[in-house]
Amino acid sequence: MKSEKIIVPANGYLMLTVVLTFIFGGIAAVIKTENPIFILLIVIGLVAAFGFILVNPNTSKVLLLFGKYVGTIKQNGLFWANPLYKKKSISLRASNFDSERLKVNDKLGNPIMISTILVWRVTNTFKAAFDVDNYENFVRVQTDAAVRKLASMYPYDNFADEGHEEDITLRSSVNEVSEALEKEIEERLSIAGIEVLEARIGYLAYAQEIANAMLKRQQATAIVAARHKIVEGAVSMVEMALEELSKKEIVTLDEERKAAMVSNLMVILCGDKEASPVLNTGTLSH
């Protein structure tokens, strides 16, 4: 048998009555008749008492008879089965797993620290019990392997100066990366009869040896982008100023004076510090 088989054994409360009847009935018979043959009833009752099985909610019992799989009890309650059955408990509850922070290389070769949070549960008790050695350890190992593979498939972030135009990155594409991670882990854990309820990145950062350099690089990229916006705005403002002066005929400027005005306005608008005013007591030419 290579698939899960759900069984419902005998009612435990009914068998409890039978077992107690055998035990106490045998004791009463021995005392009353003083015939040792009734001790057999007591022995049968004591042996049968080992057949009781208590199944709590969201748990299961896998039953084996001399190494042969008999079936799985998933219904909760008190049951009775063959006392020779070997019983193995497997939880059907959802479990959390927070992996260790792994040091791996992303698609661009940058060392990063990454971990994942996984929510999973057992759906096939036969596979969990017999297709893998230890299904809980199997979850941990395969999750780490899936995270390593995922990290190598995407860059940590995009940098315009390198010409990379990846649509998906580990830092910004949270939903896409989580879906890919969940699919990868689910494929690996299907052999153990485990369902992945949720998988997402729990921690993500550059490795310590390059963290400072990458931070400076991100800052430089942000400064360049900000400067680009400032220059665009300054050019637009200078163009508007020249058009308004010419339109309203406030002052007539030749090309040389326009160039000087443009230069001064660009310095004022694009400078890091506030401009210091200079009072000109002469003419425009001096």
C-alpha positions as CSV (number, residue, x, y, z in Angstrom):
1,M,0.0,0.0,0.0
2,K,1.4,3.4,-1.0
3,S,-1.4,5.7,-0.2
4,E,-3.2,7.0,2.9
5,K,-6.1,4.9,4.1
6,I,-8.6,6.5,6.5
7,I,-10.1,4.0,9.0
8,V,-12.6,4.3,11.9
9,P,-12.0,1.6,14.6
10,A,-14.5,0.4,17.1
11,N,-16.2,2.8,19.5
12,G,-13.9,3.2,22.5
13,Y,-16.7,3.8,25.1
14,L,-18.5,0.6,24.1
15,M,-15.2,-1.3,24.4
16,L,-14.5,0.3,27.7
17,T,-17.7,-1.2,29.1
18,V,-16.7,-4.6,27.7
19,V,-13.2,-4.5,29.1
20,L,-14.4,-3.4,32.5
21,T,-17.0,-6.2,32.5
22,F,-14.2,-8.8,31.7
23,I,-12.0,-7.5,34.4
24,F,-14.4,-7.0,37.3
25,G,-16.6,-10.0,36.2
26,G,-13.5,-12.2,36.2
27,I,-12.5,-11.0,39.7
28,A,-16.1,-11.6,41.0
29,A,-16.2,-15.0,39.4
30,V,-12.8,-16.0,40.9
31,I,-13.9,-14.9,44.4
32,K,-17.3,-16.5,44.2
33,T,-16.4,-19.8,42.6
34,E,-12.7,-20.0,43.7
35,N,-12.1,-21.4,40.2
36,P,-8.8,-20.1,38.7
37,I,-10.0,-20.5,35.2
38,F,-11.8,-17.2,35.5
39,I,-8.5,-15.5,35.8
40,L,-8.4,-15.8,32.0
41,L,-11.2,-13.3,31.8
42,I,-9.1,-10.8,33.8
43,V,-6.1,-11.4,31.6
44,I,-8.2,-10.9,28.4
45,G,-9.5,-7.6,29.9
46,L,-6.1,-6.3,30.8
47,V,-4.7,-7.1,27.3
48,A,-7.7,-5.5,25.6
49,A,-7.1,-2.4,27.6
50,F,-3.9,-1.7,25.6
51,G,-6.1,-1.3,22.5
52,F,-7.6,2.1,23.4
53,I,-6.7,5.0,21.2
54,L,-7.3,8.6,22.1
55,V,-7.2,11.0,19.1
56,N,-7.3,14.7,19.9
57,P,-8.6,17.4,17.5
58,N,-6.4,18.1,14.5
59,T,-4.2,15.1,15.3
60,S,-4.0,11.6,13.8
61,K,-2.8,8.1,14.6
62,V,-1.0,5.9,12.1
63,L,-1.5,2.2,12.8
64,L,1.0,-0.5,12.0
65,L,0.8,-4.3,12.5
66,F,4.1,-6.1,12.4
67,G,5.5,-3.4,10.0
68,K,2.5,-3.4,7.8
69,Y,0.5,-0.2,7.4
70,V,-3.1,-0.7,8.5
71,G,-4.6,2.8,8.2
72,T,-4.8,6.3,9.7
73,I,-7.4,7.6,12.3
74,K,-8.1,11.2,11.7
75,Q,-11.5,11.4,13.5
76,N,-11.1,12.7,17.0
77,G,-12.4,10.7,20.0
78,L,-11.9,7.5,21.9
79,F,-11.5,4.3,19.9
80,W,-10.4,0.7,20.3
81,A,-8.3,-1.3,17.9
82,N,-6.2,-4.4,18.0
83,P,-3.8,-4.2,21.0
84,L,-1.0,-5.4,18.8
85,Y,-1.2,-2.3,16.6
86,K,1.8,0.1,16.9
87,K,0.5,3.6,17.1
88,K,2.3,6.7,15.7
89,S,1.0,10.2,16.3
90,I,1.2,12.8,13.6
91,S,-0.1,16.4,14.1
92,L,-2.4,17.9,11.5
93,R,-2.2,21.4,12.9
94,A,-0.6,24.3,11.1
95,S,3.0,24.8,12.1
96,N,5.3,27.8,11.9
97,F,8.9,27.6,10.9
98,D,11.3,30.6,11.0
99,S,14.5,29.6,9.2
100,E,17.9,30.7,10.2
101,R,19.5,33.7,8.4
102,L,21.5,32.2,5.5
103,K,24.4,33.9,3.8
104,V,23.9,33.4,0.0
105,N,24.8,35.2,-3.3
106,D,22.0,36.9,-5.3
107,K,21.8,36.8,-9.1
108,L,24.5,39.5,-9.4
109,G,26.8,37.7,-7.0
110,N,26.3,40.1,-4.1
111,P,26.4,38.3,-0.7
112,I,23.2,38.8,1.2
113,M,21.5,37.6,4.4
114,I,18.1,36.0,4.0
115,S,15.6,34.0,6.0
116,T,12.0,32.8,5.4
117,I,8.9,32.3,7.5
118,L,6.9,29.1,6.5
119,V,3.5,28.0,7.6
120,W,2.8,24.3,6.8
121,R,0.8,21.3,7.8
122,V,0.6,17.6,7.1
123,T,-2.2,16.4,4.7
124,N,-1.0,12.9,3.8
125,T,0.0,10.9,6.9
126,F,1.3,8.0,4.9
127,K,3.9,10.1,3.0
128,A,4.8,12.0,6.2
129,A,5.4,8.8,8.1
130,F,7.0,6.5,5.5
131,D,8.2,8.4,2.5
132,V,10.7,10.5,4.5
133,D,12.8,9.7,7.5
134,N,11.8,12.7,9.7
135,Y,9.2,15.0,8.1
136,E,9.9,17.9,10.5
137,N,13.6,17.9,9.7
138,F,12.8,17.4,6.1
139,V,10.8,20.7,6.1
140,R,13.7,22.6,7.6
141,V,16.3,21.3,5.2
142,Q,14.2,21.7,2.1
143,T,13.1,25.2,3.1
144,D,16.7,26.3,3.4
145,A,17.6,24.7,0.0
146,A,14.6,26.5,-1.6
147,V,15.6,29.9,-0.1
148,R,19.2,29.4,-1.4
149,K,17.9,28.7,-4.9
150,L,15.4,31.6,-4.9
151,A,18.1,34.1,-3.8
152,S,20.3,33.1,-6.7
153,M,17.4,33.7,-9.2
154,Y,16.8,37.4,-8.5
155,P,19.0,40.4,-7.7
156,Y,18.7,42.1,-4.4
157,D,18.0,45.4,-6.0
158,N,18.3,47.2,-9.4
159,F,21.1,49.7,-10.2
160,A,20.6,51.9,-13.2
161,D,24.4,52.5,-13.7
162,E,24.9,48.8,-14.4
163,G,22.2,48.6,-17.0
164,H,20.2,45.9,-15.2
165,E,16.5,46.2,-15.9
166,E,15.2,43.2,-13.9
167,D,11.4,43.5,-13.2
168,I,11.6,41.3,-10.1
169,T,14.0,42.0,-7.2
170,L,14.2,40.5,-3.7
171,R,13.7,43.9,-2.1
172,S,10.9,45.5,-4.0
173,S,8.9,42.6,-5.5
174,V,7.6,41.1,-2.2
175,N,4.5,39.4,-3.7
176,E,6.2,37.9,-6.7
177,V,9.1,36.6,-4.7
178,S,6.8,35.1,-2.0
179,E,4.8,33.3,-4.7
180,A,7.9,31.9,-6.3
181,L,9.2,30.8,-2.9
182,E,5.9,29.2,-1.9
183,K,5.8,27.3,-5.2
184,E,9.4,26.1,-4.9
185,I,8.9,24.9,-1.3
186,E,5.6,23.2,-2.1
187,E,7.2,21.2,-4.9
188,R,10.0,20.0,-2.6
189,L,7.6,19.1,0.3
190,S,5.0,17.3,-1.7
191,I,7.0,14.1,-1.4
192,A,6.4,14.2,2.4
193,G,2.6,14.9,2.1
194,I,3.0,18.5,3.4
195,E,0.9,21.4,2.3
196,V,2.4,24.9,2.3
197,L,0.0,27.5,3.6
198,E,2.2,30.5,3.4
199,A,5.9,31.3,2.6
200,R,7.5,34.7,2.7
201,I,10.8,36.4,3.2
202,G,11.3,37.1,6.9
203,Y,14.7,38.9,6.8
204,L,16.6,40.4,3.9
205,A,19.8,42.5,4.0
206,Y,23.2,42.8,2.4
207,A,26.0,40.8,4.1
208,Q,28.0,42.8,6.6
209,E,31.2,43.0,4.5
210,I,29.4,44.9,1.7
211,A,26.6,46.6,3.6
212,N,28.4,50.0,4.0
213,A,29.5,50.1,0.4
214,M,26.0,49.3,-0.9
215,L,24.5,51.9,1.4
216,K,26.8,54.5,-0.1
217,R,26.0,53.3,-3.5
218,Q,22.2,53.6,-2.8
219,Q,22.8,57.1,-1.4
220,A,24.8,58.2,-4.5
221,T,22.0,56.8,-6.8
222,A,19.4,58.8,-4.8
223,I,21.5,62.0,-5.0
224,V,22.0,61.6,-8.7
225,A,18.3,61.1,-9.3
226,A,17.5,64.1,-7.1
227,R,20.0,66.3,-8.9
228,H,18.4,65.2,-12.2
229,K,15.1,66.4,-11.0
230,I,16.5,69.7,-9.7
231,V,18.2,70.5,-13.0
232,E,15.0,69.8,-15.0
233,G,13.1,72.1,-12.7
234,A,15.8,74.8,-12.9
235,V,15.9,74.8,-16.7
236,S,12.1,75.0,-16.8
237,M,12.1,78.0,-14.3
238,V,14.9,79.9,-16.3
239,E,13.0,79.3,-19.5
240,M,9.8,80.6,-18.0
241,A,11.6,83.7,-16.5
242,L,13.1,84.6,-19.9
243,E,9.8,84.2,-21.6
244,E,8.0,86.4,-19.1
245,L,10.6,89.1,-19.2
246,S,10.4,89.2,-23.0
247,K,6.6,89.0,-23.1
248,K,6.1,91.9,-20.6
249,E,9.0,93.9,-22.1
250,I,10.4,94.6,-18.6
251,V,14.0,94.6,-19.8
252,T,15.7,94.0,-23.1
253,L,18.5,91.5,-22.9
254,D,21.1,90.7,-25.6
255,E,22.5,87.2,-25.9
256,E,25.5,87.9,-23.6
257,R,23.3,89.2,-20.8
258,K,20.9,86.3,-21.3
259,A,23.8,83.9,-20.9
260,A,24.9,85.7,-17.7
261,M,21.4,85.6,-16.3
262,V,20.9,82.0,-17.1
263,S,24.3,81.2,-15.5
264,N,23.4,83.1,-12.3
265,L,19.9,81.5,-12.1
266,M,21.2,78.0,-12.6
267,V,23.8,78.5,-9.8
268,I,21.1,79.8,-7.5
269,L,18.6,77.1,-8.3
270,C,21.0,74.1,-8.4
271,G,23.3,75.1,-5.5
272,D,23.4,73.2,-2.3
273,K,23.6,76.4,-0.2
274,E,21.6,79.6,-0.3
275,A,22.9,82.3,-2.6
276,S,24.7,85.3,-1.1
277,P,23.2,88.5,-2.6
278,V,25.7,91.0,-4.3
279,L,24.7,94.7,-4.6
280,N,25.8,96.2,-7.9
281,T,26.2,100.0,-7.6
282,G,27.3,100.4,-11.2
283,T,25.7,99.7,-14.5
284,L,24.7,96.4,-15.9
285,S,27.9,96.3,-17.9
286,H,30.2,96.9,-14.9
